[in-house]
Amino acid sequence: MSKFIVHPIGKVYNNENGTFIEVEKSYIPALQALDGFSHINVLWWFSDFDDEQSRSTLQTKQPYKGAPEVMGVFATRSPVRPNPIALTTVDIIHIDYEKGIIHIAFIDANDNTPVLDMKPYTPSFDRVETPGVPAWCSHWPKSTEESAYFSWEKEFNF
């Protein structure tokens, strides 16, 4: 099996000042022409779960109410997984191209989380018109916009 070398391109700042992605200075030129896109897909590292135990956990007890009693981590959005890589589609509020700072509406990453990559959200590649989901989660919101007003705390067993 090959090993891969991945370098962070920036960090998430999720604090009282708002939610931002700060891109490392050497990667600021990669932001060129991002204006006009309303959303980006952010690949980030679950750095708080990058340990041997988390990486060796392949199954978890029912993380969601109504879900199967045991689930494989690939059927969850758990940070505990073989490679702690996360993907979140985020709404761009503003980009400061000089400083390399992207102000975003929300991301489910902690403050100081490493960002691995970003790609523009394009409906032709990223949107699925009629996605299928198991019955136990079919009542979940149908979009990220609706998710902001959904009572997620009622869905989790943790």
C-alpha positions in Angstrom: 0.0 0.0 0.0 1.2 3.5 -0.8 1.6 6.2 1.7 0.6 9.7 0.7 2.1 13.0 1.8 -0.5 15.7 2.4 0.3 19.3 3.4 -2.3 21.6 4.9 -3.1 24.6 2.7 -4.6 26.6 5.5 -6.6 26.5 8.7 -10.2 26.9 9.9 -10.8 29.6 12.4 -14.2 29.0 14.1 -14.4 31.3 17.1 -16.2 34.4 18.5 -15.0 36.5 15.5 -16.8 34.2 13.0 -15.9 31.4 10.8 -13.0 31.7 8.4 -10.5 29.7 6.3 -7.1 31.3 6.3 -5.0 30.1 3.4 -1.2 29.8 3.8 0.6 32.7 2.1 2.2 30.4 -0.5 -1.3 29.2 -1.6 -3.0 32.6 -1.9 -2.5 32.6 -5.7 -4.6 29.5 -5.9 -7.7 31.6 -4.9 -7.6 33.5 -8.2 -11.0 33.4 -10.0 -12.8 31.8 -7.1 -15.1 34.9 -7.1 -18.5 34.2 -8.5 -18.8 30.8 -6.8 -21.3 30.8 -3.9 -20.0 27.6 -2.3 -16.8 25.6 -2.0 -16.1 22.0 -1.0 -13.6 22.0 1.8 -11.5 18.9 2.5 -10.2 19.1 6.1 -8.4 16.9 8.6 -10.2 15.6 11.7 -7.0 16.5 13.6 -8.6 15.9 17.0 -9.1 12.2 16.0 -5.8 11.5 14.4 -4.6 8.7 16.8 -4.2 5.0 16.5 -7.4 4.1 18.3 -9.6 6.4 16.2 -7.9 5.2 13.0 -8.5 1.5 13.9 -12.2 1.9 14.7 -14.2 0.5 11.9 -17.7 0.2 13.5 -19.7 2.3 16.0 -22.7 1.7 18.1 -25.8 3.5 16.8 -24.7 7.1 16.5 -28.1 8.3 15.2 -31.5 7.6 16.6 -33.4 5.1 14.6 -30.2 3.9 12.8 -29.0 0.3 12.8 -27.6 -0.8 16.1 -24.1 -1.1 14.7 -22.8 1.0 11.7 -19.6 0.9 9.8 -17.8 4.2 9.9 -18.1 4.6 6.1 -21.9 4.8 6.7 -21.4 7.7 9.1 -20.0 11.2 9.1 -18.0 10.3 12.2 -14.6 11.8 12.8 -13.4 8.4 13.9 -12.2 6.6 10.7 -9.1 5.1 9.1 -8.1 8.3 7.4 -9.6 11.3 9.3 -10.6 13.3 6.2 -13.7 15.4 6.2 -15.7 17.1 3.5 -18.0 20.0 4.0 -19.7 22.2 1.5 -19.6 25.8 2.7 -21.3 29.1 1.8 -18.8 31.8 0.9 -19.6 35.2 2.5 -16.5 37.1 1.4 -13.0 36.5 0.2 -10.1 38.7 1.1 -7.7 37.9 -1.8 -4.8 39.9 -0.3 -4.8 38.2 3.1 -6.0 34.8 1.8 -9.0 34.8 4.1 -12.4 33.3 3.2 -15.2 34.2 5.5 -17.7 31.4 5.5 -21.2 30.9 7.0 -20.5 27.6 8.8 -18.3 24.6 8.9 -18.4 21.6 11.2 -14.7 21.8 12.0 -13.1 23.0 15.2 -11.0 26.1 15.6 -7.4 25.6 14.2 -8.4 22.6 12.1 -6.1 22.0 9.1 -7.6 22.4 5.6 -6.2 20.0 3.0 -7.9 21.4 -0.2 -10.8 23.4 -1.6 -12.8 23.0 -4.8 -15.5 25.1 -6.2 -19.0 23.7 -5.7 -20.6 23.2 -9.2 -24.0 21.6 -9.5 -22.9 19.6 -12.6 -20.5 17.6 -10.4 -21.7 18.0 -6.8 -25.5 18.1 -6.9 -27.6 14.9 -6.9 -31.2 15.7 -7.9 -32.8 12.6 -6.2 -30.4 11.1 -3.6 -31.4 8.0 -1.8 -31.0 7.6 1.9 -32.1 5.0 4.4 -35.6 5.3 6.0 -34.1 6.2 9.4 -32.6 9.5 8.1 -35.1 10.3 5.4 -36.6 13.1 7.5 -33.3 14.9 7.7 -33.1 18.3 5.8 -32.8 18.1 2.0 -30.2 20.9 1.8 -27.4 22.7 3.8 -29.7 25.7 4.0 -32.5 23.7 5.7 -29.9 22.1 8.0 -29.2 25.4 9.7 -32.8 25.3 11.2 -33.0 21.6 12.0 -32.8 20.3 15.5 -29.8 18.1 15.0 -29.4 17.5 18.8 -32.5 15.3 18.6 -30.9 13.0 16.0 -27.7 12.0 17.8 -27.0 9.4 20.5 -23.9 11.2 21.8 
